[in-house]
Amino acid sequence: APYEPPEGRLTRLESAISLAERQNTQFLLWSPEALQGWVEVELGLPESVGEAVRWQCRNVSMLLSMGERDYEQELGITQPLLRLKLMKAVQERVALSKASTPCLYSPYRGVNHLWLASQWLPSLGLSQYSNNFRQCCVDGRVLEHLTKKELRTSLGMVESGHRNSLQFGIIALRYLNYDRQSLEEKQRQSTAERTEMPFWSNAQVAQWLHGIGLGNYTANIESSGLHGAVLYFDTSYDYHEIAITLQIPQIDSAARKILKSSLYELICQPRSSNLDKKGKRKSFALFHRKSPEPPQSPDLLTPRSPSPLRAQELGPLYSDEEDKTNPVQFLC
């Protein structure tokens, strides 16, 4: 094939997508070129995947009927997470197009792999994995289906503490229905008002540590995976564990005491209403940490139980095996 400049290729593929959408063509009937554009432009998958989809799959129905083994053998997609992303994206887009009120865009649209690798992972204190996530094109829909095995083998996340950090970061994203703007807004509010602690970034936790007089130890959390959701949701992560993360020596008892009391005030704040008419405390009831109830939004692709989310309810992240052949039921 003759050489095609990247700019010309992008323009051609975007035009093919635009034409299909202007003509209100059902996704199952998109042309091979529009399908290639969707794979490369919308999903951000490599050109080799887009070319394979265009020439090996003449329509979406053929792509939808293929299994994971076909993705590897027929399309030559050797990376498991690339296969997972394409398979889930096709199922999602077909389901959205068949909904009673068809939707053009995925709820995961804002949480693309570039934003996730360059901004979200560093905000969790996991920037050391950014390149692996970027190469595997991990986006929001892939996060929902990751297994511990894939975290270890495909993404190189072998340390259990870092996997836990990622899991609690996903809880926070899921609570916001993977709305990137809502997450950024809550983090801006956190910076100004010191609220919304479950959405604190790694840098905001460092700011809090500076504020309580432990600034000498903040450099130790940059790649630790420590962020607000871990502090808020992980009840096993107490001040002893945080002191180890910060590398506070046992002999620095003053720093450990400050950390203990400050963490107590941060997470277990006394109820302001727990005062009698004279302003004296009637009892010492506390706000206990608990996972939030996920909002039941019609745009939420993977509706969760109305009961509070707990770590053991996260599903695939806590299982090494998952049946990835069953299509997810999507709502729009």
C-alpha positions in Angstrom: 0.0 0.0 0.0 1.3 3.5 -0.8 2.6 5.6 2.1 -0.1 7.7 3.8 0.9 10.6 6.1 -0.5 10.2 9.7 -2.6 13.5 9.2 -4.1 12.2 6.0 -4.9 8.8 7.6 -6.6 10.5 10.6 -8.7 12.8 8.4 -9.8 9.9 6.2 -10.9 7.7 9.2 -12.6 10.6 11.0 -14.5 11.4 7.7 -15.6 7.8 7.5 -17.0 7.9 11.0 -18.6 11.2 10.5 -20.4 10.0 7.3 -21.7 6.9 9.1 -23.1 9.0 11.9 -24.6 11.8 9.7 -26.4 9.1 7.7 -27.7 7.5 11.0 -26.3 4.2 9.8 -26.8 1.4 12.3 -23.5 0.4 13.8 -24.0 -3.2 12.6 -24.0 -1.8 9.0 -21.0 0.5 9.2 -18.5 0.3 6.3 -15.2 -1.5 6.9 -13.4 1.9 6.7 -15.8 3.5 9.3 -15.2 0.5 11.5 -11.5 0.8 11.2 -11.8 4.5 12.1 -13.8 3.7 15.2 -11.2 1.1 16.3 -8.3 3.5 15.8 -9.8 6.9 16.5 -12.5 6.2 19.1 -10.8 3.3 20.9 -7.2 4.4 20.4 -6.1 0.9 19.4 -2.9 0.4 17.3 -3.1 0.8 13.5 -2.3 -2.9 13.1 -5.5 -3.7 14.9 -7.5 -1.3 12.8 -6.1 -2.7 9.6 -6.8 -6.3 10.7 -10.4 -5.4 11.5 -10.9 -3.6 8.2 -9.6 -6.4 6.0 -10.5 -9.5 8.0 -13.9 -8.4 9.2 -16.1 -7.0 6.5 -18.8 -6.0 9.0 -19.6 -5.6 12.7 -21.6 -8.8 12.8 -18.6 -10.8 11.9 -16.5 -9.1 14.5 -19.2 -9.6 17.1 -19.5 -13.3 16.4 -15.7 -13.9 17.0 -14.4 -15.2 20.2 -11.1 -14.3 22.0 -9.2 -17.1 20.2 -10.4 -15.7 16.8 -9.2 -12.3 17.9 -5.8 -13.8 18.3 -5.6 -16.1 15.4 -7.6 -14.3 12.7 -6.8 -10.7 13.7 -3.4 -11.3 15.1 -4.1 -9.4 18.4 -1.6 -11.2 20.7 -2.0 -8.8 23.7 -4.8 -10.1 26.0 -5.9 -6.7 27.2 -6.2 -5.3 23.6 -8.5 -8.3 22.8 -10.5 -7.6 25.9 -10.9 -3.9 25.1 -12.0 -4.5 21.5 -14.4 -7.3 22.5 -16.1 -5.3 25.3 -16.2 -2.2 23.2 -18.0 -3.9 20.3 -20.5 -5.5 22.7 -21.1 -2.2 24.3 -21.5 -0.2 21.1 -23.9 -2.8 19.6 -26.0 -2.8 22.8 -26.1 1.0 22.9 -27.2 1.1 19.3 -30.0 -1.4 19.9 -31.3 0.4 23.0 -34.8 2.0 23.0 -33.1 5.4 23.0 -29.9 4.7 21.0 -26.7 6.4 22.3 -23.7 7.3 20.2 -21.1 7.6 22.9 -19.9 5.2 25.7 -20.1 6.4 29.3 -16.4 5.4 29.4 -15.6 7.9 26.7 -13.9 10.4 29.0 -11.8 7.8 30.7 -9.7 6.9 27.7 -6.4 5.2 28.0 -4.3 8.4 27.5 -6.0 10.2 30.3 -5.9 7.2 32.5 -2.2 6.6 32.0 -1.0 10.2 32.1 -3.2 11.7 34.8 -5.3 9.1 36.7 -2.6 6.6 37.6 -0.2 9.4 38.8 -3.0 10.8 40.9 -3.2 7.4 42.7 0.6 7.4 43.2 1.0 4.6 40.6 2.8 6.5 37.9 5.4 3.7 37.5 2.7 1.7 35.7 1.7 4.4 33.3 3.7 3.0 30.3 2.3 -0.5 30.8 -1.3 0.8 30.9 -0.7 3.0 27.9 0.8 0.2 25.8 -2.1 -2.0 26.6 -4.6 0.8 25.9 -6.4 0.3 29.3 -9.4 2.5 29.6 -12.5 2.6 31.9 -14.2 -0.4 30.3 -11.1 -2.5 30.7 -10.7 -1.5 34.4 -14.2 -3.0 35.0 -13.0 -6.4 33.8 -9.4 -6.7 35.0 -8.3 -9.8 36.9 -5.5 -10.1 39.3 -3.7 -12.4 36.8 -3.9 -9.7 34.1 -2.6 -7.0 36.6 0.4 -9.2 37.3 1.2 -10.6 33.9 0.1 -7.9 31.4 0.5 -4.8 33.5 3.4 -5.8 35.8 1.5 -4.9 39.0 2.9 -7.7 41.2 2.8 -5.9 44.5 -0.5 -6.6 46.3 -0.5 -3.1 48.0 -0.5 -1.5 44.6 -3.3 -3.7 43.3 -5.3 -2.7 46.4 -4.6 0.9 45.6 -5.9 0.5 42.0 -9.0 -1.4 43.3 -10.0 1.4 45.6 -9.3 4.0 42.9 -11.7 2.1 40.7 -14.3 2.2 43.5 -14.1 6.0 43.5 -14.4 6.2 39.6 -17.3 3.7 39.7 -19.1 5.7 42.3 -19.0 8.7 39.9 -20.1 6.5 37.0 -16.7 7.0 35.4 -17.4 10.7 35.0 -14.0 12.2 34.6 -15.2 15.8 35.0 -17.0 14.9 38.3 -13.7 13.4 39.6 -11.7 16.5 38.6 -14.3 18.8 40.2 -14.3 16.9 43.5 -10.5 17.0 43.6 -10.6 20.8 43.0 -13.2 21.1 45.8 -10.9 19.0 48.0 -8.0 21.3 47.4 -10.0 24.3 48.4 -12.1 23.0 51.2 -10.4 19.8 52.5 -13.6 17.8 51.8 -14.4 14.8 49.6 -11.5 12.8 51.1 -12.4 9.6 49.2 -11.3 11.4 46.0 -8.1 12.9 47.3 -5.1 12.3 44.9 -1.7 11.2 46.1 -0.6 14.8 46.0 -3.5 15.9 48.1 -2.6 13.3 50.7 0.9 14.7 50.7 -0.5 18.2 51.2 -2.5 16.9 54.2 0.7 15.4 55.6 2.5 18.7 55.2 -0.3 20.4 57.0 0.0 18.2 60.1 3.8 18.7 60.3 5.0 15.5 58.5 6.3 17.1 55.4 9.7 15.5 55.8 8.2 12.1 55.0 5.9 13.0 52.0 8.5 12.1 49.4 8.1 8.5 50.4 4.5 8.3 49.2 5.0 9.5 45.6 5.0 5.9 44.1 3.3 4.2 47.1 -0.3 4.0 45.8 -1.5 6.0 48.8 -4.5 8.2 48.0 -7.8 9.3 49.6 -9.9 6.2 48.6 -7.3 3.9 50.3 -7.5 6.0 53.5 -11.3 6.1 53.4 -12.3 2.6 52.3 -9.5 0.3 53.3 -10.2 -0.4 57.0 -7.1 -2.6 57.3 -4.9 0.3 56.3 -4.4 1.8 59.8 -1.8 4.4 61.0 0.8 1.6 61.5 0.6 0.7 57.8 0.7 4.4 56.9 3.7 5.0 59.1 5.5 2.1 57.3 4.6 3.6 54.0 6.0 7.0 55.1 9.1 5.2 56.5 8.7 6.9 59.9 11.2 5.2 62.2 10.1 3.7 65.4 12.2 6.1 67.4 10.3 9.1 66.0 7.4 8.5 68.4 6.3 12.2 68.2 5.7 11.9 64.4 3.8 8.6 64.9 1.7 10.1 67.6 0.8 13.1 65.3 -0.1 10.7 62.5 -2.3 8.6 64.7 -4.2 11.5 66.2 -4.5 13.4 62.9 -5.7 10.3 61.0 -8.3 9.7 63.8 -9.6 13.2 63.4 -9.6 13.0 59.6 -11.5 9.7 59.3 -13.4 9.4 62.6 -14.7 12.9 63.2 -17.1 13.3 66.1 -20.6 14.0 65.1 -21.3 17.7 65.4 -24.9 16.9 66.4 -23.7 14.8 69.3 -23.8 17.6 71.8 -26.4 18.5 74.4 -28.0 21.9 74.8 -25.1 23.1 76.9 -22.6 22.2 74.2 -21.2 19.2 76.2 -20.7 15.9 74.4 -23.3 13.4 75.3 -21.3 10.4 74.0 -18.4 9.8 71.7 -20.2 8.3 68.7 -18.1 8.4 65.5 -18.5 8.4 61.8 -17.1 5.1 60.8 -15.6 4.5 57.4 -17.9 2.8 55.0 -18.1 2.3 51.2 -20.7 4.5 49.4 -23.8 3.2 47.7 -23.4 3.4 44.0 -26.0 5.7 42.4 -28.4 3.9 40.1 -28.0 5.9 37.0 -29.5 4.9 33.7 -26.1 5.5 32.1 -24.3 3.1 34.4 -23.2 0.2 32.2 -22.6 -2.2 35.1 -25.3 -1.6 37.7 -24.2 -2.7 41.2 -26.1 -3.9 44.1 -27.8 -1.1 46.1 -26.0 -2.4 49.2 -22.8 -0.6 50.2 -19.8 -1.6 48.1 -17.2 -3.6 49.9 -13.9 -4.9 48.7 -15.2 -8.5 48.4 -18.0 -7.3 46.1 -15.8 -5.8 43.4 -16.1 -8.9 41.3 -13.5 -9.7 38.5 -10.7 -7.7 40.2 -10.7 -10.3 43.0 -10.9 -13.3 40.7 -8.1 -14.8 38.5 -10.6 -16.3 36.1 -13.6 -14.7 34.4 -15.9 -15.8 31.6 -15.2 -13.0 29.1 -17.3 -14.6 26.4 -20.6 -13.6 28.0 -21.7 -10.1 26.8 -22.4 -7.5 29.5 -25.9 -6.2 29.7 -25.7 -2.5 29.0 -28.3 0.2 29.8 -28.6 3.5 28.1 
